[in-house]
């Protein structure tokens, strides 16, 4: 239907006229009844010529089935522009149809230049319409006669769009609630709103056509694939009928890439057109599933990986990887192209002269899965990957923790085997005389010799285990319960917070700490009082050592006194004291408490300046943290191996100090032949000197200068290997972490602030070597030395504590040294400290000590 252009164009822009007519009416009122401007309005008529402005008639006749909608059903349009709802057109049920267009007499007026004067009709169809439109033949109605709202395009220039699909002109298209209408190139989208029961019930004609078109294309692709596959099978059958020896009429004199993939160095013309299809065909022939792993590194940058079903020389699967900027689809294509190149270099891409292997999938008992002759373990790993792909499992937080412990145990076992192999290699040499032949043969038959290939395999396995451990740790962080670390945490900075402030020593003296950063929990190891031969130590007066421990208690009281109860008296709810079985350790703990907890004058029940405090003593045969005397067969095995095969520096130490060992043996009248003998003798001389006794003349120039390095090396030898370090130092680390984590989670019962441990010098050395901080302190602790493990509240960590470690060299050390924790930059959180200590943390003493 053509529109008549028999009116004159006014001098003003129709947009101005639209704004003038639109400003005085509410949005909910229809604009179809607006009168045409007349000459009685002087302000507007003056802008026009004397000719009357004629508005063209609407090229639409309302059909007979047109009715008003039920007033109880509310319909409306939400107008969206640039992601924001800018307007809302309500009460659509008040009219039988609504007119979209650019002229002012349109119901929904739009000013975009791509909108036609009369663009589209939004028509309602009554449920019980019986009359037939007399011009129905001129309008192709919708295939269904369902009641509802229909969109009708008035043959607009730039079209009408429903759900981003252009509708045909002069055709009624059913509109459901939630559908989006867009006209021309306007940025406004009209979202149809209405009752919830008026939702999507079927497909429109346009959608059905699109659906049928897609099905035809899909069938065409399937038929093409079937035809090519049939041709390939027929070709294979013809080739299998006999051998032509190249004498056939159509014999090709050129090199056949199908039979010899190495005939050319670059076969990209075979897969360059469609690398994804080529790669998919290869995976289908090999009976594997093709999977693209795409990861977004940054905005617009993707990394795509494809694990190929082939292994490299080391038995690891080959992975094709591509990183590129652009669309995700393009990166996948580039990754498929790279995978095809890798397969082509291996000569595998064109090996297609056989039936698809998917038809002949081998069972678990096939020859390819036989690991009898497999020395690399690649067959078993491939079988495990297949089984894991077929039967995916969901792991819980507890399962991941258990898996992490297993990986750490395997890492520790491999490291122990590598260390043992190194020691055996150093000691496996021909004897120098006939007396050592029997000992040499015993050493050869006692331990299994590990060749260099086994060591290489262990190191490769360690690399894989470390990668698997990192992945498991990430999964643990993801699956970790959210609220487990927040239970019982106290809100800081409130008026109800009764936590006292503590002074901390700095370089300039005392420094007040705010409640947000005060020490929350104090766990520490008290240094030894006297450590020596038991029969020698019991003969001397220990009063000086007790005074040193008493002085240490007085020194630490100003630093931590606010963690005690308000009355200053001992309470098991606020602190606990643990001591080794040795009497000197118990006496050290009592002397320290006498200085750390001086009784108040008005509450002292005793006539002496002392208040009682309970000291918990660990039984000797069940002590794993202080005296560490609980039997451990695996540790003893490693210790015996070290004695049989001492490290290179120990052998050099024996050779360098041979004269010193002879002098010590002559002076003491005993056989001083090991570094342990030197250490025990050093302790005896140190006690004698501390007691004020005069040392023998033969000690001049020997004690302590020459004996101290040997004594320090003897203490370090207790934790020489990683396994030994974990058993002797890891138990102490586990004790600290368990108490600290329980306190952070609010499940420490009772909620103590102070933990005191009275141990030996070897306890301190093992702990410091486990933390890898021995180089910041001293190889042999002095009397009354102490190491302190502190937990602080910090504004840096909302739900975590800050870890600090300080070391007191002796009871006169008023300014302790703050230790730098390796691999944990300051401020070091408890979570980070836990991760750093995971390799030495001993979770189960009995399981670790069992012989493998």
HELIX and SHEET records of a PDB file:
HELIX    1   1 UNK A   14  UNK A   22  1                                   9    
HELIX    2   2 UNK A   42  UNK A   45  1                                   4    
HELIX    3   3 UNK A   92  UNK A   94  5                                   3    
HELIX    4   4 UNK A  136  UNK A  138  5                                   3    
HELIX    5   5 UNK A  205  UNK A  240  1                                  36    
HELIX    6   6 UNK A  268  UNK A  270  5                                   3    
HELIX    7   7 UNK A  275  UNK A  286  1                                  12    
HELIX    8   8 UNK A  328  UNK A  345  1                                  18    
HELIX    9   9 UNK A  357  UNK A  360  5                                   4    
HELIX   10  10 UNK A  378  UNK A  390  1                                  13    
HELIX   11  11 UNK A  397  UNK A  427  1                                  31    
HELIX   12  12 UNK A  434  UNK A  436  5                                   3    
HELIX   13  13 UNK A  437  UNK A  446  1                                  10    
HELIX   14  14 UNK A  452  UNK A  479  1                                  28    
HELIX   15  15 UNK A  534  UNK A  537  1                                   4    
HELIX   16  16 UNK A  543  UNK A  560  1                                  18    
HELIX   17  17 UNK A  561  UNK A  563  5                                   3    
HELIX   18  18 UNK A  583  UNK A  596  1                                  14    
HELIX   19  19 UNK A  620  UNK A  622  5                                   3    
HELIX   20  20 UNK A  633  UNK A  644  1                                  12    
HELIX   21  21 UNK A  648  UNK A  656  1                                   9    
HELIX   22  22 UNK A  658  UNK A  668  1                                  11    
HELIX   23  23 UNK A  675  UNK A  690  1                                  16    
HELIX   24  24 UNK A  697  UNK A  699  5                                   3    
HELIX   25  25 UNK A  705  UNK A  716  1                                  12    
HELIX   26  26 UNK A  717  UNK A  719  5                                   3    
HELIX   27  27 UNK A  722  UNK A  745  1                                  24    
HELIX   28  28 UNK A  761  UNK A  771  1                                  11    
HELIX   29  29 UNK A  774  UNK A  776  5                                   3    
HELIX   30  30 UNK A  830  UNK A  836  1                                   7    
HELIX   31  31 UNK A  837  UNK A  839  5                                   3    
HELIX   32  32 UNK A  845  UNK A  849  1                                   5    
SHEET    1   A 6 UNK A  84  UNK A  89  0                                        
SHEET    2   A 6 UNK A  76  UNK A  81 -1                                        
SHEET    3   A 6 UNK A 188  UNK A 193 -1                                        
SHEET    4   A 6 UNK A 180  UNK A 183 -1                                        
SHEET    5   A 6 UNK A 160  UNK A 162 -1                                        
SHEET    6   A 6 UNK A 165  UNK A 166 -1                                        
SHEET    1   B 5 UNK A 108  UNK A 109  0                                        
SHEET    2   B 5 UNK A  97  UNK A 101  1                                        
SHEET    3   B 5 UNK A 120  UNK A 125 -1                                        
SHEET    4   B 5 UNK A 148  UNK A 153 -1                                        
SHEET    5   B 5 UNK A 172  UNK A 175 -1                                        
SHEET    1   C 3 UNK A 293  UNK A 298  0                                        
SHEET    2   C 3 UNK A 301  UNK A 311 -1                                        
SHEET    3   C 3 UNK A 317  UNK A 325 -1                                        
SHEET    1   D 2 UNK A 503  UNK A 506  0                                        
SHEET    2   D 2 UNK A 509  UNK A 512 -1                                        
SHEET    1   E 7 UNK A 616  UNK A 617  0                                        
SHEET    2   E 7 UNK A 575  UNK A 579  1                                        
SHEET    3   E 7 UNK A 754  UNK A 758  1                                        
SHEET    4   E 7 UNK A 519  UNK A 526  1                                        
SHEET    5   E 7 UNK A 786  UNK A 794 -1                                        
SHEET    6   E 7 UNK A 797  UNK A 808 -1                                        
SHEET    7   E 7 UNK A 817  UNK A 819 -1                                        
SHEET    1   F 7 UNK A 616  UNK A 617  0                                        
SHEET    2   F 7 UNK A 575  UNK A 579  1                                        
SHEET    3   F 7 UNK A 754  UNK A 758  1                                        
SHEET    4   F 7 UNK A 519  UNK A 526  1                                        
SHEET    5   F 7 UNK A 786  UNK A 794 -1                                        
SHEET    6   F 7 UNK A 797  UNK A 808 -1                                        
SHEET    7   F 7 UNK A 828  UNK A 829 -1                                        
END                                                                             
